[in-house]
Amino acid sequence: MGDAGGGFGLAVPELRALMELRGSEALLRLQRDLGGVPGLCRRLRTSPTDGLSEGPPELERRRRAFGRNWIPPRRPKSFAALVWEALQDVTLVILEVAALVSLGLSFYAPPGAADEECGQLSGGSEDPGEAEAGWIEGAAILLSVACVVLVTASNDWSKERQFRGLQSRLEREQRVAVLRGGHLAQVPVAELVVGDVVQVKYGDLLPADGVLIQGSDLKIDESALTGESDHVRKGLDRDPLLLSGTHVMEGSGRMVVTAVGVNSQSGIIFTLLGAAGDTEEGGGDRRGPRPDPAVAVELQPLRSAEGGGDSAEGPGGPRPPRGDPKKEKSVLQAKLTRLALQIGKAGLAMSAVTVIILVLYFVIDTFVVQGRPWLAECAPVYVQYWVKFFIIGVTVLVVAVPEGLPLAVTISLAYSVKKMMKDNNLVRHLDACETMGSATAICSDKTGTLTTNRMTVVQAFLGGSHFSRPPPPSALPPPTLELLGQAIAINSAYTSKILPPEAPGALPRQVGNKTECALLGLALALGRDPEAERAQVPEDHLVKVFTFNSERKSMSTVLRRPGGGYRLFCKGASEMVLRR
């Protein structure tokens, strides 16, 4: 790692040891050894209120010291591995065996006319030209097998590359709200560094490990790490540690990032399970520091008491990752495999019957009908005839197995995949195109998928009057206008903001919850400044915040009035608010 923590007050091992703890142990360690959240921020050289104010060179130095917020994926399969995987198909194995036997026996020259002493089987001769071209059948079967394998492997290889490109693009587009230099900025998740102050809110997937700085009714779903379905309440006085890969189910707050990438809890688990690739590529440390071999101990606090048996860690340390599961067959391919097996068994039975009948016919015709004696010097001639009968039986088997069946299926599936790609329906494996091609209804969220991911207020009922469009400020009494502006600004997550447009003439940017951004837009249209209202009432001065959740369907904020007493702001579903 170089110098301890790269000149910072804490190094990666110390931060890992901190993130292992839970509950009161974490709180005690934070207060006793690090001086609480302020002491942690001082050691990480960050501000709990303004975040990092460093330039790109300093951010890069943090990445070198603490790693990048990126878990390297597993190495993709090589083209040779995909070819070998495609060769495992049962139908292709039958064809390969039949083709090799046929090809080997095609170079065997059958006996000509035997002498009078050994006898001669009537009808045993064959066309010499046909015998010379006997290798063509086996070679044609091997060629069809090669076509099937190459089509399947090349399709899987190209789709894997396309999916990795799509996944990297999605990772670049995924952004998180970060305080840098006192201003809220949306940065890609991969650009997070240790020391960043991140805004978290209801519905977020935490992108890194961190310690809570300020929170309001924060509840986290840690089932992805611990298997426990109960939501864990987080707070400065109970359990301030937030883990990457967990979901915010209720509340909001801010955290300072303490571990990223392979050093975070989810990164450690990915590494143990073998789901992450090598952390180094080429000569430099491009992907962050490699985890310690003793990282198996890190998994201990993340395992539930009941689920210890399924861990990736054995008595002697972490077990090696299991091999890739076998690729499942589609419905059509499974049925065709069964059909090919049935045809192969039937062809094998018929070839065996053919060989037995021909041998018996030769024996009966030679030794019974013609009455010839068994001569030891004629044994090679008899063996030659029997080998010829065996070749005929193999020919029956080869003809029975349909070598064109897997080729036709593979080519048709590959054609279907290409057609679906033109409809922007990307299918990674050939066998999945049956399922995707049969889909008649696709369920997705509307906001951001079918729309522009922007919401605005179109109607309002204010001061006893209904407005079919947002009213002008002059249409409302000043007390109502002031109270409405304060309610919208304060009774919304402070992470929701309206930012200036990126380009002249563009729409203002909406950051945070889109419904709250629509209300903030209404406040701006009424001439109110939500940020000025929030500056008068900082988030830590709020008495109580009842954040939105799926059960409450509303959000409420309790504010202490300057002249004494309290005021409750509430917004939410109409049936929930009116019921109160």
SEPA-738787 format. One record per residue (C-alpha): residue number from 1; x, y, z. Coordinates in steps of 0.5 Angstrom, whole numbers, m for minus. Layout:
# residues N
[NUM [X Y Z]]
...
//
This chain:
# residues 580
[1 [0 0 0]]
[2 [6 5 1]]
[3 [6 9 6]]
[4 [1 9 12]]
[5 [m6 11 9]]
[6 [m2 15 3]]
[7 [m1 21 8]]
[8 [m8 21 11]]
[9 [m9 19 19]]
[10 [m12 12 17]]
[11 [m10 7 13]]
[12 [m14 2 9]]
[13 [m13 m4 14]]
[14 [m16 1 20]]
[15 [m22 3 16]]
[16 [m23 m5 15]]
[17 [m23 m6 22]]
[18 [m28 m1 23]]
[19 [m33 m3 18]]
[20 [m33 m10 21]]
[21 [m36 m8 28]]
[22 [m43 m7 29]]
[23 [m48 m3 34]]
[24 [m45 m1 40]]
[25 [m38 m4 39]]
[26 [m38 1 33]]
[27 [m40 7 37]]
[28 [m35 5 42]]
[29 [m29 5 37]]
[30 [m31 11 33]]
[31 [m32 15 40]]
[32 [m26 12 44]]
[33 [m21 11 38]]
[34 [m23 16 33]]
[35 [m26 22 37]]
[36 [m33 21 34]]
[37 [m35 23 27]]
[38 [m31 30 27]]
[39 [m25 26 29]]
[40 [m26 21 23]]
[41 [m27 27 18]]
[42 [m20 30 21]]
[43 [m16 24 20]]
[44 [m19 23 13]]
[45 [m18 31 11]]
[46 [m25 32 9]]
[47 [m31 37 12]]
[48 [m37 34 15]]
[49 [m41 40 12]]
[50 [m37 42 6]]
[51 [m34 35 3]]
[52 [m28 35 0]]
[53 [m25 41 m4]]
[54 [m19 38 m7]]
[55 [m18 38 m14]]
[56 [m17 32 m19]]
[57 [m10 31 m17]]
[58 [m11 30 m10]]
[59 [m17 26 m12]]
[60 [m13 21 m16]]
[61 [m8 21 m10]]
[62 [m14 18 m5]]
[63 [m16 13 m10]]
[64 [m8 11 m10]]
[65 [m9 10 m3]]
[66 [m15 7 m1]]
[67 [m17 4 m8]]
[68 [m22 6 m13]]
[69 [m30 5 m13]]
[70 [m30 m1 m18]]
[71 [m30 m8 m17]]
[72 [m27 m11 m23]]
[73 [m31 m16 m27]]
[74 [m29 m24 m28]]
[75 [m25 m25 m34]]
[76 [m29 m26 m40]]
[77 [m29 m33 m43]]
[78 [m24 m34 m49]]
[79 [m27 m36 m55]]
[80 [m23 m43 m55]]
[81 [m27 m44 m48]]
[82 [m34 m42 m51]]
[83 [m32 m47 m57]]
[84 [m31 m53 m52]]
[85 [m37 m51 m48]]
[86 [m41 m51 m55]]
[87 [m38 m58 m56]]
[88 [m41 m61 m50]]
[89 [m48 m62 m53]]
[90 [m51 m69 m53]]
[91 [m53 m69 m60]]
[92 [m46 m66 m63]]
[93 [m42 m72 m58]]
[94 [m46 m77 m62]]
[95 [m45 m74 m69]]
[96 [m37 m73 m67]]
[97 [m37 m81 m65]]
[98 [m41 m83 m71]]
[99 [m37 m79 m76]]
[100 [m30 m81 m73]]
[101 [m32 m88 m73]]
[102 [m34 m87 m80]]
[103 [m28 m83 m83]]
[104 [m24 m88 m80]]
[105 [m27 m94 m83]]
[106 [m28 m91 m90]]
[107 [m20 m92 m91]]
[108 [m21 m100 m90]]
[109 [m21 m103 m96]]
[110 [m27 m109 m96]]
[111 [m25 m116 m99]]
[112 [m25 m118 m106]]
[113 [m27 m124 m109]]
[114 [m25 m130 m105]]
[115 [m22 m136 m107]]
[116 [m27 m142 m108]]
[117 [m24 m146 m101]]
[118 [m27 m140 m97]]
[119 [m33 m139 m100]]
[120 [m36 m132 m103]]
[121 [m42 m128 m100]]
[122 [m47 m127 m106]]
[123 [m48 m119 m107]]
[124 [m42 m118 m102]]
[125 [m39 m113 m107]]
[126 [m40 m106 m108]]
[127 [m38 m100 m113]]
[128 [m31 m99 m113]]
[129 [m32 m91 m114]]
[130 [m37 m91 m108]]
[131 [m31 m94 m103]]
[132 [m26 m89 m105]]
[133 [m31 m83 m103]]
[134 [m33 m87 m97]]
[135 [m29 m81 m93]]
[136 [m34 m76 m95]]
[137 [m40 m78 m91]]
[138 [m36 m77 m84]]
[139 [m32 m71 m87]]
[140 [m39 m68 m88]]
[141 [m42 m69 m81]]
[142 [m35 m66 m78]]
[143 [m36 m60 m82]]
[144 [m43 m59 m80]]
[145 [m41 m60 m73]]
[146 [m36 m55 m74]]
[147 [m41 m50 m77]]
[148 [m46 m51 m71]]
[149 [m40 m50 m66]]
[150 [m37 m44 m69]]
[151 [m44 m40 m70]]
[152 [m46 m42 m63]]
[153 [m39 m40 m60]]
[154 [m38 m33 m64]]
[155 [m45 m31 m62]]
[156 [m44 m32 m55]]
[157 [m37 m28 m55]]
[158 [m40 m22 m59]]
[159 [m46 m22 m54]]
[160 [m42 m22 m48]]
[161 [m38 m16 m51]]
[162 [m44 m12 m52]]
[163 [m47 m14 m45]]
[164 [m40 m12 m42]]
[165 [m40 m5 m46]]
[166 [m47 m4 m44]]
[167 [m46 m6 m37]]
[168 [m40 m1 m37]]
[169 [m44 5 m40]]
[170 [m49 4 m34]]
[171 [m44 4 m29]]
[172 [m42 11 m32]]
[173 [m49 13 m32]]
[174 [m50 12 m25]]
[175 [m49 18 m21]]
[176 [m50 20 m13]]
[177 [m51 26 m10]]
[178 [m44 28 m7]]
[179 [m42 35 m3]]
[180 [m36 38 m6]]
[181 [m33 45 m4]]
[182 [m40 46 0]]
[183 [m44 45 m7]]
[184 [m48 39 m8]]
[185 [m46 35 m15]]
[186 [m48 29 m18]]
[187 [m42 25 m20]]
[188 [m41 18 m23]]
[189 [m41 12 m17]]
[190 [m34 10 m20]]
[191 [m31 17 m18]]
[192 [m33 16 m11]]
[193 [m27 17 m6]]
[194 [m26 16 1]]
[195 [m27 22 5]]
[196 [m33 24 0]]
[197 [m39 26 4]]
[198 [m45 23 0]]
[199 [m53 25 1]]
[200 [m57 18 2]]
[201 [m65 18 2]]
[202 [m70 13 1]]
[203 [m70 8 m5]]
[204 [m62 9 m5]]
[205 [m57 3 m6]]
[206 [m51 5 m2]]
[207 [m45 6 m7]]
[208 [m40 5 m2]]
[209 [m38 4 6]]
[210 [m39 10 10]]
[211 [m40 13 17]]
[212 [m47 17 18]]
[213 [m46 24 19]]
[214 [m53 26 20]]
[215 [m59 22 19]]
[216 [m67 23 20]]
[217 [m71 16 21]]
[218 [m66 12 17]]
[219 [m67 5 16]]
[220 [m63 0 12]]
[221 [m65 m6 9]]
[222 [m58 m10 10]]
[223 [m61 m17 8]]
[224 [m57 m17 2]]
[225 [m51 m18 6]]
[226 [m54 m21 13]]
[227 [m60 m25 10]]
[228 [m64 m22 16]]
[229 [m70 m19 13]]
[230 [m71 m14 19]]
[231 [m70 m6 17]]
[232 [m64 m4 21]]
[233 [m65 3 24]]
[234 [m59 7 24]]
[235 [m57 13 28]]
[236 [m51 17 31]]
[237 [m53 14 38]]
[238 [m54 7 36]]
[239 [m51 4 29]]
[240 [m47 9 25]]
[241 [m44 5 20]]
[242 [m47 4 13]]
[243 [m45 m2 8]]
[244 [m45 m2 1]]
[245 [m50 m6 m3]]
[246 [m55 m4 2]]
[247 [m62 m1 1]]
[248 [m65 6 4]]
[249 [m72 4 6]]
[250 [m74 10 10]]
[251 [m71 17 12]]
[252 [m65 21 9]]
[253 [m58 23 12]]
[254 [m51 24 10]]
[255 [m45 20 11]]
[256 [m37 20 10]]
[257 [m35 15 5]]
[258 [m30 10 9]]
[259 [m29 4 4]]
[260 [m30 3 m4]]
[261 [m29 m2 m9]]
[262 [m26 m9 m7]]
[263 [m25 m6 0]]
[264 [m32 m5 2]]
[265 [m36 m10 5]]
[266 [m40 m12 m2]]
[267 [m33 m12 m5]]
[268 [m30 m17 0]]
[269 [m36 m22 m1]]
[270 [m35 m21 m9]]
[271 [m28 m23 m8]]
[272 [m29 m29 m3]]
[273 [m34 m32 m8]]
[274 [m30 m31 m14]]
[275 [m35 m26 m17]]
[276 [m30 m21 m18]]
[277 [m24 m21 m23]]
[278 [m16 m19 m22]]
[279 [m16 m13 m19]]
[280 [m9 m11 m23]]
[281 [m9 m10 m30]]
[282 [m2 m9 m34]]
[283 [4 m6 m30]]
[284 [0 m1 m26]]
[285 [m5 m1 m20]]
[286 [m11 1 m25]]
[287 [m16 m2 m21]]
[288 [m15 m1 m14]]
[289 [m11 m5 m9]]
[290 [m11 m12 m8]]
[291 [m15 m15 m2]]
[292 [m11 m19 3]]
[293 [m11 m26 3]]
[294 [m13 m26 10]]
[295 [m20 m22 8]]
[296 [m24 m28 10]]
[297 [m24 m26 17]]
[298 [m28 m20 14]]
[299 [m34 m24 12]]
[300 [m35 m26 20]]
[301 [m40 m20 22]]
[302 [m44 m21 16]]
[303 [m46 m28 17]]
[304 [m52 m29 20]]
[305 [m52 m35 26]]
[306 [m57 m39 22]]
[307 [m54 m38 15]]
[308 [m47 m40 17]]
[309 [m47 m47 13]]
[310 [m47 m44 6]]
[311 [m41 m39 7]]
[312 [m36 m39 2]]
[313 [m31 m40 8]]
[314 [m29 m47 10]]
[315 [m25 m49 17]]
[316 [m19 m48 14]]
[317 [m20 m41 10]]
[318 [m24 m39 4]]
[319 [m26 m45 m1]]
[320 [m24 m44 m8]]
[321 [m30 m41 m12]]
[322 [m34 m47 m15]]
[323 [m34 m48 m23]]
[324 [m39 m44 m27]]
[325 [m46 m48 m27]]
[326 [m48 m51 m34]]
[327 [m51 m47 m39]]
[328 [m59 m49 m38]]
[329 [m62 m51 m45]]
[330 [m68 m48 m48]]
[331 [m75 m52 m48]]
[332 [m73 m53 m56]]
[333 [m66 m55 m55]]
[334 [m68 m60 m49]]
[335 [m73 m63 m53]]
[336 [m69 m64 m59]]
[337 [m63 m67 m55]]
[338 [m68 m72 m52]]
[339 [m70 m73 m60]]
[340 [m63 m74 m62]]
[341 [m62 m79 m56]]
[342 [m68 m83 m58]]
[343 [m66 m83 m65]]
[344 [m59 m85 m63]]
[345 [m61 m91 m59]]
[346 [m66 m93 m64]]
[347 [m60 m92 m70]]
[348 [m55 m96 m65]]
[349 [m60 m102 m64]]
[350 [m62 m102 m72]]
[351 [m54 m102 m73]]
[352 [m53 m108 m68]]
[353 [m59 m112 m71]]
[354 [m56 m110 m78]]
[355 [m49 m113 m76]]
[356 [m52 m119 m73]]
[357 [m57 m121 m79]]
[358 [m51 m120 m84]]
[359 [m46 m124 m80]]
[360 [m51 m130 m79]]
[361 [m53 m130 m86]]
[362 [m46 m130 m88]]
[363 [m45 m136 m83]]
[364 [m51 m140 m85]]
[365 [m50 m139 m93]]
[366 [m43 m141 m92]]
[367 [m43 m147 m87]]
[368 [m50 m149 m88]]
[369 [m53 m148 m95]]
[370 [m46 m149 m99]]
[371 [m44 m154 m94]]
[372 [m36 m151 m93]]
[373 [m32 m153 m88]]
[374 [m29 m148 m83]]
[375 [m21 m147 m85]]
[376 [m16 m144 m80]]
[377 [m13 m141 m86]]
[378 [m19 m138 m88]]
[379 [m20 m134 m82]]
[380 [m17 m127 m84]]
[381 [m22 m127 m90]]
[382 [m28 m129 m85]]
[383 [m26 m123 m81]]
[384 [m25 m118 m87]]
[385 [m33 m120 m88]]
[386 [m35 m119 m81]]
[387 [m31 m112 m81]]
[388 [m35 m110 m88]]
[389 [m41 m112 m84]]
[390 [m39 m107 m78]]
[391 [m38 m102 m83]]
[392 [m45 m103 m86]]
[393 [m48 m102 m79]]
[394 [m44 m96 m77]]
[395 [m47 m93 m84]]
[396 [m54 m95 m81]]
[397 [m52 m91 m75]]
[398 [m49 m85 m78]]
[399 [m55 m84 m83]]
[400 [m60 m85 m77]]
[401 [m57 m79 m73]]
[402 [m60 m73 m76]]
[403 [m53 m68 m77]]
[404 [m57 m63 m80]]
[405 [m62 m62 m74]]
[406 [m57 m58 m69]]
[407 [m55 m54 m75]]
[408 [m62 m52 m77]]
[409 [m64 m50 m70]]
[410 [m57 m46 m68]]
[411 [m58 m42 m75]]
[412 [m65 m41 m74]]
[413 [m64 m38 m67]]
[414 [m58 m34 m69]]
[415 [m62 m31 m74]]
[416 [m67 m29 m69]]
[417 [m62 m26 m64]]
[418 [m60 m22 m70]]
[419 [m67 m20 m72]]
[420 [m68 m18 m64]]
[421 [m62 m14 m64]]
[422 [m65 m9 m69]]
[423 [m71 m8 m64]]
[424 [m66 m6 m59]]
[425 [m67 m13 m55]]
[426 [m60 m15 m53]]
[427 [m60 m23 m52]]
[428 [m54 m26 m49]]
[429 [m55 m33 m50]]
[430 [m58 m36 m56]]
[431 [m62 m41 m52]]
[432 [m66 m34 m49]]
[433 [m68 m32 m55]]
[434 [m74 m36 m55]]
[435 [m76 m33 m48]]
[436 [m75 m26 m50]]
[437 [m78 m27 m57]]
[438 [m85 m30 m54]]
[439 [m86 m24 m49]]
[440 [m92 m20 m51]]
[441 [m92 m16 m45]]
[442 [m86 m12 m42]]
[443 [m87 m9 m35]]
[444 [m83 m3 m33]]
[445 [m83 4 m29]]
[446 [m85 9 m33]]
[447 [m81 15 m30]]
[448 [m75 16 m34]]
[449 [m76 10 m38]]
[450 [m82 12 m42]]
[451 [m82 19 m40]]
[452 [m76 25 m40]]
[453 [m76 23 m32]]
[454 [m78 30 m31]]
[455 [m85 32 m27]]
[456 [m88 39 m26]]
[457 [m94 42 m22]]
[458 [m100 42 m27]]
[459 [m106 44 m23]]
[460 [m107 47 m16]]
[461 [m112 48 m10]]
[462 [m109 54 m6]]
[463 [m113 59 m1]]
[464 [m120 56 m3]]
[465 [m119 57 m10]]
[466 [m118 52 m16]]
[467 [m112 53 m21]]
[468 [m112 49 m28]]
[469 [m105 52 m28]]
[470 [m100 54 m24]]
[471 [m102 61 m21]]
[472 [m98 67 m21]]
[473 [m95 70 m15]]
[474 [m100 76 m15]]
[475 [m106 71 m15]]
[476 [m105 69 m7]]
[477 [m105 73 m1]]
[478 [m97 74 2]]
[479 [m98 70 8]]
[480 [m101 64 4]]
[481 [m95 65 m1]]
[482 [m90 65 5]]
[483 [m93 59 8]]
[484 [m93 55 2]]
[485 [m86 57 0]]
[486 [m83 55 7]]
[487 [m87 48 7]]
[488 [m85 46 0]]
[489 [m77 48 2]]
[490 [m77 45 9]]
[491 [m82 39 8]]
[492 [m78 36 2]]
[493 [m71 32 3]]
[494 [m66 37 3]]
[495 [m62 33 m3]]
[496 [m68 35 m8]]
[497 [m66 41 m11]]
[498 [m67 45 m18]]
[499 [m60 47 m21]]
[500 [m59 52 m27]]
[501 [m59 48 m34]]
[502 [m53 46 m36]]
[503 [m53 49 m43]]
[504 [m57 56 m45]]
[505 [m64 55 m47]]
[506 [m64 48 m43]]
[507 [m69 46 m38]]
[508 [m67 47 m31]]
[509 [m64 40 m28]]
[510 [m68 37 m23]]
[511 [m64 33 m18]]
[512 [m67 28 m13]]
[513 [m74 26 m12]]
[514 [m78 28 m18]]
[515 [m84 29 m14]]
[516 [m81 34 m9]]
[517 [m77 37 m15]]
[518 [m84 39 m18]]
[519 [m86 42 m12]]
[520 [m80 46 m12]]
[521 [m81 48 m19]]
[522 [m88 51 m16]]
[523 [m84 55 m11]]
[524 [m79 58 m16]]
[525 [m85 60 m20]]
[526 [m89 63 m15]]
[527 [m82 67 m13]]
[528 [m80 64 m7]]
[529 [m73 61 m6]]
[530 [m73 54 m3]]
[531 [m65 55 m2]]
[532 [m66 61 2]]
[533 [m71 58 6]]
[534 [m67 52 8]]
[535 [m61 56 10]]
[536 [m65 60 15]]
[537 [m67 53 18]]
[538 [m61 48 17]]
[539 [m63 40 17]]
[540 [m60 39 24]]
[541 [m65 44 27]]
[542 [m71 41 25]]
[543 [m74 38 31]]
[544 [m77 31 28]]
[545 [m77 29 21]]
[546 [m82 23 19]]
[547 [m80 21 12]]
[548 [m84 18 7]]
[549 [m84 10 6]]
[550 [m89 5 3]]
[551 [m93 5 9]]
[552 [m94 12 11]]
[553 [m95 15 4]]
[554 [m93 21 7]]
[555 [m88 26 9]]
[556 [m88 30 16]]
[557 [m83 35 19]]
[558 [m84 38 26]]
[559 [m81 45 26]]
[560 [m80 50 32]]
[561 [m83 57 31]]
[562 [m79 63 33]]
[563 [m85 65 38]]
[564 [m86 58 42]]
[565 [m89 52 40]]
[566 [m89 48 34]]
[567 [m91 47 27]]
[568 [m92 41 23]]
[569 [m92 41 15]]
[570 [m95 35 12]]
[571 [m95 32 5]]
[572 [m97 26 1]]
[573 [m102 22 m2]]
[574 [m109 26 m1]]
[575 [m113 20 2]]
[576 [m107 20 8]]
[577 [m107 27 9]]
[578 [m114 28 9]]
[579 [m115 23 14]]
[580 [m111 26 19]]
//
